[in-house]
Amino acid sequence: MNDPSNVGFIGAGRMGGPMVRRLVAAGHRVHVLGRTGDKRRALAESGAHPLPGIAETGAGADVVIVCVFTDEQVRQVCLGTYLIPAMSPGATLVVHTTGSPRTVEAVAEHAAARGIDVVDAAVSGGPHDIADGRLTLFVGGADAAVERVRPVLASYADPILSVGPLGNGQRVKLLNNAAFAAQIGVLAETVRLAARLGIEESTLLRALPHGSATSRALTGAAARGSVTEFVTAVGDFLTKDVAVVREVLAELDADLGNLTPLLADRAR
């Protein structure tokens, strides 16, 4: 096992909560933002050290992990608080939230003045993957910074894929989710065609995972018994990320091309 690190953690929710538990189990000293008494008690029961403020969470940490829901929340936490000023030079800030590459680049520019490295480590997977230690991470950042945080991230992630400079973690994740949303669009259309041919959706979803049409979207839909239920389960995250894809491409004067009709209902 690698030497334990002092880890600050912000965003111990649906995804962050299991990460905190894995970090504690791996022997790291984990200080977590907990805004309410109930939240702090729950964090303490998990073996973490709850703190009431963002600045306190960053103070003395080797690595600070941010796992909030939206791009705007990343800006609020990293640019609108005393988090970065409270961190020590030589520490590293890890951003798990999927958002615009420009946001993480702005955070890195702000952090550089303090001698703090930033990596974007976009996630692919769910709480069950974190609990099993097999979350996929697309990581952008300087090689030395990525390698420095790899032992900490390995507490809950495998594989940890270095995909190039800062911001590329976001770019790869956004492309991943565009492709995933398109697969759901294809699957929904296939179910519609099946109905026209007199084949029940449950029959189709039971059969197709064994054929060449299989995909992660199909596997997820089959596990729930319907495409609609699967979309309901992943809709909030997917809708947010597809909207970000559109915004990032618009900034580059580009669009989704042939993916557009397949994603028509995924960002409304």
BAKOLDREN-619131 format. One record per residue: residue in three letters; y, z, x of N, C-alpha, C in turn. Coordinates in steps of 0.001 Angstrom, whole numbers, padded with zeros to 6 digits, always signed. Example, Ala and Ser with C-alpha at 12.3 -4.5 7.8 and 13.67 -1.06 7.14 Angstrom:
ALA-005690+007800+013190-004500+007800+012300-003300+007800+013200SER-002250+007080+012850-001060+007140+013670+000030+007870+012900
END
This chain:
MET-001195+000000+000843+000000+000000+000000+001240+000000+000874ASN+002297-000727+000478+003559-000726+001187+004270+000602+000968ASP+005219+000917+001880+005993+002137+001732+006723+002120+000394PRO+006801+003275-000281+007507+003317-001564+008991+003077-001382SER+009609+002491-002382+011042+002204-002372+011744+003040-003425ASN+013047+003225-003221+013895+003785-004257+014356+002630-005143VAL+013955+002656-006404+014230+001545-007315+015128+002023-008451GLY+016245+001333-008656+017063+001543-009836+016681+000519-010881PHE+016640+000919-012146+016181-000003-013199+017091+000098-014411ILE+017548-001069-014869+018425-001142-016042+017805-002109-017044GLY+017463-001591-018229+016876-002440-019263+015418-002117-019527ALA+015099-000836-019719+013712-000419-019927+013315-000575-021391GLY+013311-001819-021857+012958-002116-023237+011575-002717-023363ARG+011459-003736-024212+010155-004349-024490+009471-004842-023224MET+010216-005489-022339+009666-005985-021080+009863-004971-019956GLY+011037-004354-019923+011339-003442-018830+010521-002167-018849GLY+010193-001667-020047+009413-000438-020141+008081-000525-019397PRO+007268-001551-019662+006010-001688-018915+006222-001878-017411MET+007328-002543-017023+007628-002688-015601+007849-001334-014943VAL+008619-000486-015630+008882+000861-015097+007577+001616-014908ARG+006695+001544-015881+005420+002270-015769+004590+001759-014603ARG+004586+000455-014379+003840-000108-013251+004475+000290-011917LEU+005801+000318-011865+006494+000730-010642+006160+002177-010296VAL+006182+003047-011298+005843+004449-011076+004399+004581-010600ALA+003486+003853-011246+002070+003921-010873+001838+003436-009449ALA+002699+002519-008982+002568+001998-007616+003158+002941-006574GLY+003772+004033-007021+004275+005035-006097+005748+004944-005765HIS+006459+004013-006416+007893+003891-006146+008673+004995-006869ARG+009797+005378-006283+010689+006350-006914+011651+005557-007805VAL+011493+005704-009110+012184+004838-010058+013226+005630-010834HIS+014497+005240-010698+015598+005845-011431+016051+004841-012503VAL+015988+005250-013761+016151+004326-014880+017313+004751-015761LEU+018099+003773-016168+019169+004041-017125+018581+004405-018479GLY+018975+005562-018991+018568+005992-020330+019787+006519-021053ARG+020246+005799-022055+021531+006124-022675+021447+007257-023702THR+020265+007511-024235+020123+008556-025254+019161+009633-024759GLY+019244+010811-025373+018345+011889-025001+016891+011534-025233ASP+016602+010877-026363+015221+010489-026661+014695+009507-025625LYS+015547+008550-025243+015129+007562-024257+014869+008229-022914ARG+015735+009146-022529+015565+009817-021241+014290+010668-021232ARG+013998+011309-022343+012759+012101-022412+011527+011212-022280ALA+011551+010060-022950+010415+009132-022865+010244+008611-021442LEU+011348+008316-020781+011278+007830-019406+010736+008909-018478ALA+011173+010124-018682+010694+011227-017849+009186+011424-018026GLU+008705+011269-019254+007268+011407-019515+006464+010330-018792SER+007091+009182-018540+006396+008096-017834+006366+008321-016324GLY+007078+009328-015844+007122+009590-014415+008364+009063-013730ALA+009239+008386-014484+010490+007886-013927+011547+008985-013958HIS+012662+008726-013288+013775+009668-013255+014924+009075-014074PRO+015128+009549-015296+016177+008964-016143+017569+009415-015719LEU+018522+008499-015839+019914+008779-015521+020790+008247-016652PRO+021921+008902-016913+022730+008516-018068+023707+007377-017825GLY+023961+007024-016549+024979+006024-016255+024495+004909-015356ILE+025141+003746-015475+024753+002577-014684+025020+002801-013204ALA+026183+003349-012862+026514+003556-011450+025511+004498-010790GLU+025136+005558-011500+024164+006499-010938+022815+005831-010688THR+022476+004874-011531+021201+004178-011387+021165+003354-010103GLY+022320+002813-009715+022366+001990-008510+022547+002758-007227ALA+023110+003965-007304+023422+004727-006100+022145+005104-005340GLY+022102+004774-004060+020973+005151-003222+019736+004299-003379ALA+019773+003281-004229+018589+002448-004457+018427+001395-003375ASP+017187+001141-002979+016886+000009-002100+016920-001290-002890VAL+016418-001214-004125+016341-002364-005013+016812-001920-006392VAL+017680-002701-007013+018059-002470-008400+017574-003654-009231ILE+016862-003373-010310+016297-004398-011175+017029-004380-012508VAL+017504-005541-012924+018196-005688-014207+017321-006539-015127CYS+016939-005968-016271+016053-006662-017205+016604-006504-018620VAL+017815-007014-018825+018436-006980-020152+018128-008288-020882PHE+018617-008428-022127+018169-009546-022962+018974-010827-022776THR+020309-010710-022699+021134-011911-022714+021931-012086-021425ASP+022397-013301-021248+023250-013654-020121+024535-012826-020138GLU+025106-012635-021316+026328-011849-021429+026091-010399-021025GLN+024933-009853-021348+024611-008493-020932+024490-008382-019417VAL+023971-009424-018773+023925-009428-017305+025339-009346-016743ARG+026248-010126-017316+027646-010098-016861+028258-008718-017077GLN+027986-008128-018209+028541-006808-018503+028029-005770-017511VAL+026719-005785-017248+026110-004791-016368+026531-004991-014915CYS+026508-006244-014458+026689-006518-013026+028134-006783-012627LEU+028958-007242-013566+030338-007583-013233+031346-006689-013945GLY+030905-005996-015001+031838-005206-015791+031648-003708-015653THR+030875-003270-014659+030631-001841-014443+030753-001529-012956TYR+030482-000274-012618+030522+000163-011215+029146+000085-010558LEU+028236-000696-011129+026895-000799-010545+026957-001266-009094ILE+027514-002437-008850+027512-002991-007496+028336-002145-006528PRO+029523-001658-006906+030240-000773-005989+029457+000496-005641ALA+028568+000944-006523+027789+002154-006262+026603+001895-005348MET+026170+000637-005223+025011+000309-004403+025373+000325-002922SER+024370+000607-002101+024584+000682-000656+024470-000698-000029PRO+025267-000981+001012+025093-002244+001754+023651-002370+002238GLY+023099-003578+002129+021718-003806+002512+020736-003704+001363ALA+021197-003185+000216+020330-003134-000965+020229-004527-001587THR+019279-004681-002502+019058-005971-003155+019066-005783-004667LEU+019751-006693-005355+019818-006700-006809+018931-007819-007339VAL+018007-007478-008230+017076-008446-008826+017437-008625-010291VAL+017641-009860-010721+017966-010156-012117+016776-010871-012757HIS+016146-010203-013730+015011-010796-014448+015445-011596-015669THR+016614-011324-016200+017060-011951-017443+017209-013457-017285THR+016709-014225-018253+016896-015667-018246+018292-015999-018762GLY+019016-016790-017990+020363-017166-018385+020879-018316-017553SER+022189-018455-017506+022794-019543-016753+022736-019262-015258PRO+022373-020265-014449+022439-020086-012993+023835-019690-012528ARG+024851-020112-013242+026227-019774-012844+026480-018276-012929THR+025822-017616-013860+026006-016169-013980+025467-015450-012764VAL+024243-015764-012370+023660-015070-011218+024401-015449-009940GLU+024926-016652-009875+025729-017041-008716+027036-016250-008660ALA+027644-016002-009815+028863-015185-009869+028565-013744-009458VAL+027410-013227-009900+027005-011880-009513+026797-011805-008004ALA+026163-012822-007438+025902-012837-005997+027191-012888-005197GLU+028147-013656-005683+029437-013733-004988+030125-012370-004993HIS+030062-011688-006120+030650-010358-006237+029929-009366-005322ALA+028595-009474-005263+027800-008526-004479+027922-008751-002979ALA+028136-010004-002581+028198-010322-001153+029289-009548-000440ALA+030378-009281-001132+031485-008539-000523+031066-007117-000170ARG+029998-006625-000790+029478-005287-000515+028263-005311+000391GLY+027881-006499+000876+026704-006602+001731+025409-006451+000970ILE+025423-006848-000309+024254-006722-001178+023708-008105-001492ASP+022398-008282-001339+021749-009549-001684+021372-009565-003155VAL+021343-010760-003732+020930-010947-005125+019835-012000-005175VAL+018808-011741-005955+017790-012759-006239+017630-012853-007752ASP+017406-014054-008239+017080-014217-009659+015579-014417-009761ALA+014953-013559-010550+013493-013560-010671+013136-013686-012145ALA+013279-014897-012660+013016-015145-014080+011534-014955-014387VAL+011249-014402-015560+009880-014029-015901+009251-015024-016869SER+007949-015195-016738+007168-015964-017701+005946-015133-018062GLY+005884-014729-019317+004795-013870-019768+005336-012810-020703GLY+004481-011890-021104+004868-010860-022049+004479-009481-021563PRO+004717-008449-022400+004390-007084-022002+002941-006896-021583HIS+002015-007606-022228+000605-007476-021859+000350-007985-020449ASP+001093-009037-020031+000950-009544-018666+001478-008532-017658ILE+002585-007871-018011+003140-006849-017127+002149-005704-016978ALA+001586-005246-018097+000633-004130-018061-000571-004447-017194ASP-000951-005728-017152-002105-006153-016345-001724-006527-014919GLY-000419-006474-014596+000026-006821-013247-000031-008298-012951ARG+000076-009140-013979-000052-010584-013759+001107-011365-014394LEU+002268-010763-014426+003466-011478-014865+003817-012551-013841THR+004234-013716-014304+004696-014771-013401+006198-014639-013189LEU+006627-014746-011926+008042-014708-011589+008436-015987-010867PHE+009515-016624-011323+010144-017740-010623+011362-017158-009906VAL+011310-017127-008580+012296-016363-007818+013166-017279-006978GLY+014481-017160-007167+015445-017889-006354+016228-016930-005480GLY+016500-017347-004252+017270-016490-003350+016908-016754-001911ALA+017654-016137-001014+017375-016275+000413+015975-015753+000729ASP+015285-016438+001634+013899-016063+001946+013772-014593+002334ALA+014691-014116+003171+014598-012727+003639+014745-011754+002477ALA+015653-012050+001548+015859-011172+000391+014639-011185-000517VAL+014061-012357-000732+012872-012461-001586+011722-011668-000988GLU+011510-011803+000315+010410-011084+000959+010652-009585+000952ARG+011902-009176+001006+012229-007747+001003+011837-007100-000321VAL+012022-007823-001427+011725-007224-002735+010316-007534-003219ARG+009607-008414-002526+008275-008818-002990+007331-007625-003195PRO+007264-006650-002275+006342-005524-002504+006673-004721-003753VAL+007945-004636-004116+008332-003925-005335+007920-004735-006565LEU+008250-006026-006560+007925-006874-007706+006412-007020-007889ALA+005672-006915-006794+004211-007043-006872+003575-005891-007639SER+004363-004859-007966+003835-003770-008780+003419-004264-010158TYR+004076-005342-010635+003752-005841-011975+003654-007354-012067ALA+003891-008063-010965+003919-009528-011027+002943-010170-010048ASP+002288-011196-010513+001417-012035-009690+001056-013263-010526PRO+001539-014460-010139+002157-014798-008866+003672-014560-008837ILE+004178-014406-007610+005620-014346-007358+005964-015627-006613LEU+006583-016560-007327+006767-017920-006814+008196-018124-006328SER+008363-018282-005026+009682-018589-004471+009976-020063-004734VAL+011095-020349-005425+011373-021716-005873+012673-022274-005284GLY+013175-021634-004224+014353-022187-003573+015534-021236-003605PRO+016734-021761-003441+017922-020913-003339+018269-020210-004643LEU+019201-019285-004540+019664-018517-005691+020032-019437-006857GLY+019597-019060-008044+019835-019853-009249+018650-020715-009629ASN+017789-021033-008657+016636-021881-008968+015598-021152-009804GLY+015546-019828-009694+014650-019091-010581+015020-019328-012028GLN+016331-019300-012324+016806-019579-013670+016525-021020-014066ARG+016780-021938-013159+016605-023364-013485+015146-023678-013807VAL+014226-023170-012990+012798-023432-013229+012359-022783-014538LYS+012815-021559-014803+012426-020889-016050+012957-021643-017266LEU+014186-022124-017200+014745-022861-018325+013967-024153-018567LEU+013582-024832-017504+012766-026042-017656+011386-025692-018207ASN+010830-024594-017739+009543-024125-018246+009620-023904-019756ASN+010688-023243-020212+010785-022937-021634+011122-024158-022474ALA+011840-025120-021876+012069-026378-022585+010738-027090-022827ALA+009899-027119-021792+008583-027753-021937+007718-026982-022936PHE+007791-025655-022892+007009-024822-023806+007436-025046-025257ALA+008754-025090-025481+009263-025339-026828+008848-026724-027317ALA+008859-027697-026410+008431-029045-026785+006950-029056-027172GLN+006143-028264-026457+004722-028171-026806+004541-027597-028211ILE+005362-026608-028550+005292-026056-029899+005692-027108-030926GLY+006713-027918-030585+007113-028994-031476+005993-030003-031699VAL+005302-030361-030623+004159-031271-030733+003063-030647-031592LEU+002815-029355-031370+001761-028666-032112+002092-028606-033604ALA+003349-028298-033941+003746-028253-035346+003558-029611-036021GLU+003899-030676-035307+003723-032015-035862+002244-032352-036019THR+001407-031891-035075-000037-032127-035168-000628-031424-036378VAL-000159-030208-036662-000622-029472-037844-000217-030217-039115ARG+000984-030795-039121+001436-031565-040286+000534-032779-040518LEU+000193-033456-039423-000687-034614-039540-002088-034203-039993ALA-002539-033047-039525-003860-032557-039928-003921-032351-041438ALA-002853-031808-042004-002817-031610-043459-002933-032934-044191ARG-002287-033958-043641-002374-035294-044261-003799-035827-044220LEU-004558-035397-043208-005939-035857-043042-006947-034915-043696GLY-006444-033872-044381-007339-032962-045083-007983-031912-044205ILE-007401-031648-043042-007954-030638-042131-007080-029392-042190GLU-007681-028235-042446-006936-026993-042529-006425-026578-041141GLU-005263-025937-041165-004664-025499-039887-005598-024568-039129SER-006241-023635-039812-007135-022693-039138-008276-023419-038437THR-008798-024462-039066-009877-025249-038461-009381-025954-037208LEU-008199-026554-037316-007617-027265-036181-007376-026321-034997LEU-006788-025168-035285-006452-024224-034215-007692-023587-033601ARG-008772-023561-034333-010030-023052-033787-010688-024078-032864ALA-010455-025354-033139-011136-026405-032390-010370-026889-031161LEU-009063-027116-031311-008300-027774-030249-008249-027030-028914PRO-008261-025686-028898-008228-025021-027580-009402-025371-026679HIS-010460-025950-027257-011626-026335-026463-011550-027787-025984GLY-010493-028482-026375-010354-029885-025997-009230-030109-025007SER-008977-031369-024715-007962-031722-023726-006544-031469-024221ALA-006370-031160-025511-005042-030885-026056-004587-029454-025808THR-005435-028650-025181-005108-027235-025051-003855-027013-024208SER-003157-025925-024508-001948-025531-023781-001718-024061-024063ARG-000761-023462-023360-000457-022059-023625+000092-021881-025039ALA+000882-022848-025495+001402-022773-026860+000262-022819-027870LEU-000694-023707-027649-001830-023829-028564-002676-022566-028537THR-002918-022022-027357-003703-020790-027245-003034-019648-028000GLY-001696-019547-027856-000964-018491-028563-001012-018656-030062ALA-000852-019894-030525-000900-020155-031963-002298-019892-032518ALA-003307-020295-031771-004688-020087-032225-005005-018600-032335ALA-004478-017797-031412-004748-016360-031436-004158-015704-032674ARG-003053-016274-033181-002396-015714-034367-002820-016393-035658GLY-003509-017509-035540-004022-018179-036727-003093-019177-037356SER-001843-019289-036850-000934-020293-037388+000218-020521-036428VAL+000751-021733-036455+001900-022071-035619+003125-021276-036061THR+003289-021125-037359+004456-020408-037881+004486-018967-037391GLU+003351-018290-037417+003309-016903-036948+003596-016824-035455PHE+003127-017796-034700+003395-017806-033258+004881-018012-032994VAL+005486-018936-033716+006919-019178-033560+007717-017920-033911THR+007282-017212-034942+007953-015968-035309+007875-014956-034172ALA+006740-014904-033500+006533-013927-032428+007397-014220-031210VAL+007578-015497-030866+008307-015846-029641+009692-016399-029919GLY+010047-016498-031202+011260-017224-031590+012544-016710-030984ASP+012745-015391-030973+014010-014850-030482+014254-015241-029029PHE+013240-015049-028186+013388-015369-026778+013523-016877-026570LEU+012693-017639-027275+012679-019076-027051+013964-019735-027543THR+014445-019313-028693+015685-019869-029226+016839-019622-028267LYS+016924-018399-027747+017972-018054-026784+017894-018945-025544ASP+016685-019106-025010+016541-019844-023750+016782-021343-023930VAL+016348-021906-025061+016605-023328-025297+018107-023573-025450ALA+018799-022636-026088+020248-022765-026197+020900-022761-024822VAL+020401-021922-023920+020939-021893-022554+020653-023208-021837VAL+019455-023757-022035+019128-025063-021427+020154-026105-021843ARG+020451-026148-023126+021422-027122-023639+022798-026911-022988GLU+023209-025661-022871+024517-025362-022291+024583-025761-020827VAL+023530-025449-020077+023508-025778-018647+023525-027289-018446LEU+022750-028008-019243+022733-029465-019128+024073-030066-019521ALA+024704-029500-020551+026020-030000-020977+027042-029844-019855GLU+026954-028740-019100+027859-028537-017973+027689-029622-016912LEU+026486-030190-016835+026186-031251-015867+026323-032640-016475ASP+026860-032704-017712+027005-033959-018432+025650-034647-018605ALA+024637-033832-018938+023279-034345-019145+022769-033808-020480ASP+021570-034279-020882+020976-033781-022123+019470-033694-021965LEU+018799-033356-023049+017354-033144-023022+016551-034434-023102GLY+017210-035557-023279+016521-036835-023291+015443-036893-024350ASN+014243-037320-023938+013146-037503-024895+012613-036193-025462LEU+013023-035051-024894+012610-033764-025442+013427-033381-026672THR+014559-034044-026884+015489-033638-027939+014845-033513-029317PRO+014102-034518-029809+013536-034355-031161+012488-033257-031244LEU+011798-032987-030141+010768-031958-030145+011376-030572-030162LEU+012626-030430-029680+013294-029139-029632+014327-028986-030730ALA+014335-029879-031694+015404-029910-032703+015548-028609-033457ASP+014447-027894-033702+014516-026675-034492+014386-025422-033639ARG+014546-025529-032330+014288-024391-031462+015547-023712-030957ALA+016720-024175-031357+017950-023563-030843+019015-023513-031923ARG+018592-023087-033086+019532-023007-034225+019691-021553-034653
END
